Amino acid sequence: MSIATVRSEFQTRGNDVLDVLEGEYALISLLPNTEITLPSGGALRVLIEDPFETTLILEVAAWQTIESRYPEAVANRHYRAIRLSQDFPLETVGVMAKLTTALAQAGVSIMAYSTFKTDVVLVREWELSKALGALWDLRF
């Protein structure tokens, strides 16, 4: 089943809260305190820094434009991004738990993160159909 077919079937099931972002994403690990300038544009550009590592999430095409500057980077490709597009009050409890529980029960490995207004789960491209199947019946 193609990604377009999966996306079309997902949208016709009536779940307008979850959206599959276009493109293939890379999850990249860099050394802590790595200085980086993110390429402009793209549907999703995420930079997470903590004392132990720097993590990037970029479209593969964007990563390919800068990867030669970071020979120490470890990049995992073939991710798809599923975004929860409903804006919940910050006091809302259990939104990410609902998503991750459904995916865990389906045996789908994820990388999840949240921003002020958005929750996103990255799934391996070959698990996208399975992930969407697990999420079809969720209600928010």
C-alpha positions, 0 to 999 in steps of 0.5 A, a space after each residue: 500500500 502506498 503512502 498516498 493510499 494510507 494517507 487517503 484512507 486515514 483521512 476518509 476515516 474521519 480523523 482530522 486531528 492527526 496529520 501525516 506530514 509529507 516527506 521522509 525525516 532523519 533523526 540525527 544525534 550529534 555531540 553535546 554543544 554542537 553549534 549548528 545552523 538549521 537549513 531554512 524551509 521544510 515542513 519540520 525542523 527540530 533541534 533538541 539540546 541537552 547536556 549529553 547530546 544534540 538531536 536534530 529532526 530534519 527532512 532527509 533532503 535538508 540533512 543531506 545539504 549539511 551532513 558533510 559539516 558533521 562527520 561525527 553525526 549518527 543519522 537514522 533515516 526513513 522516518 515519517 512524522 504524524 502530527 497531532 494538529 488539535 491545540 489542547 490547553 496545557 493543562 490537558 492530561 494524557 494526550 501523548 499517553 493516548 497516542 503512545 499507548 495505542 502505538 505501543 500496543 500495535 508494536 510500533 517503535 516511535 520517537 515522540 516530542 512535544 512543543 507548546 502547541 503540537 505533539 509529534 510522533 516519528 515512526 519508521 516509514 515501513 510502520 506507517 500503515 500499522 501506526 495509522 491503523 492503531 490511531 484510526 479509532 482514537 478520539 480526542 
